[in-house]
Amino acid sequence: MEFKTIIEPFRIHSVEPLVMTTPEQRREALKAAGNNLFSLRAVDVLIDLLTDSGTGAMSRDQWAAMQQGDESYAGSPSWFRFLESVQDLFPFEHVIPTHQGRAAERILFTAIGGEGKIVPNNTHFDTTRANVEYTRASAVDLVIAEGRDSQSMHPFKGNMDLEALDALLTEHGPEVVPVVFVTITNNSGGGQPVSLENLRGVRAICDRHGIPFFLDACRFAENAWFIKQREPGQSDRDVRDIVREMASLADGMTMSAKKDPLGNIGGWLALNDDALAEQCRNLLILTEGFPTYGGLAGRDLDALAQGLREAVQHDYLSYRIRSTAYLGEALANAGIPVVQPTGGHAVYIDAAALLPHISPLEYPGQALAIALYEAGGIRSVEIGSVMFGLQPDGTEVPAALELVRLAIPRRTYTQSHIDYVIEVCESVAQRADELSGYRITSTKRQMRHFTATFEPV
Ligand SMILES: *Cc1c(COP(=O)(O)O)cnc(C)c1O
């Protein structure tokens, strides 16, 4: 007998209290935070959906693995356990540990970026773009057209536009394009997956033009699960085999271990090119540490070695993807406009569609995020004109989309927590026409979404 409920494939072993607050207390907290949810104290948040990065729950076996952590400066047993676990899934010659994904990016692009270079990606994640641009190279996004359409039901909306990639590489050869990147899943595009067929296509184009191909593989396990579910001929495969095939198509990867590897911190850069690896290790030593620990403690390496084994378990992935879709479907059924289909790690509400009376530069996404916190203590994040609207010359241009992201930490909240989130979203949506926009009252120029303060218009 098959039951339709896909349950959390774990039971609770140690608990963290959630602090209940009243709307009055939350209004006070908002006032103290200048209406910026990044400035809240986390204890004043009931359900924290700000990010899925480093916020997941570790397992019993990960905590046990941490006790095996060996803090030897060089050649620690923890390092060899980490290396074996990484290479079991991603058999690259060189693995370079870092404290986070962005450290791997900074090292790689310091080595291969620079003025006049162009780096294509399906969609650059923001730190990836920032690290490319910091070297004065340009970051170009070449996701397929369906990936830019919030309502398209294409099964692999993260796919690279192969024609556009081929055209770019025909115009600019390996002297200009040092690497082609594909982000799996496509985080900035809504956590949408990339098919194996598309990765094979990118590989073939890169071969034809003699250019290396790297994966930004933060959500590799979720991507592989989507391949198993959606790609013809893949349903009988073990996720580990799909991951190994994805890796076999690439020449290297960057990773944030705060995502699918189920860590609270960590990352790595892996690649096959000996000379480039040597150059990257030299940069690693400058800012991260010796090549057998990078920016990590031995205990972190052990937690990740175990997390990688858990990340590819089918029961876990089935629950993970289903529980995210559960939230997306419930909001859509309640008539709340969401980006379709639901991606792997987050649900995105279309705030511009929900709040058509608030103009983009009065920040409908910020208005909705504040309302969700005030109504139910839920912390989400605006991904719209607050985050992207400010131009280098100081003017403001509305972002392409005004979204509010509800990111789902791994193994952290139960279905009743999510049912509560759904209720809060419904009650805010029912009085959407009463919400007003916001204006920014003080701000810094760089990364203003972290620090700006807001007041209602
Ligand atoms: C989180 C993330 C990064 C950066 O990793 P950090 O560990 O946050 O530095 C890079 N790329 C993608 C797709 C990410 O989601």
The ligand as a Gaussian input file, in Angstrom:
#p B3LYP/6-31G(d) Opt

LIG

0 1
 C       25.229000      30.216000      -1.626000
 C       25.706000      30.167000      -3.012000
 C       27.009000      30.558000      -3.344000
 C       27.967000      31.175000      -2.338000
 O       28.235000      30.340000      -1.286000
 P       28.522000      30.902000       0.214000
 O       28.808000      29.651000       0.971000
 O       27.283000      31.602000       0.658000
 O       29.684000      31.795000       0.129000
 C       27.406000      30.437000      -4.657000
 N       26.567000      29.974000      -5.598000
 C       25.304000      29.596000      -5.315000
 C       24.417000      29.073000      -6.399000
 C       24.836000      29.676000      -4.020000
 O       23.576000      29.314000      -3.753000

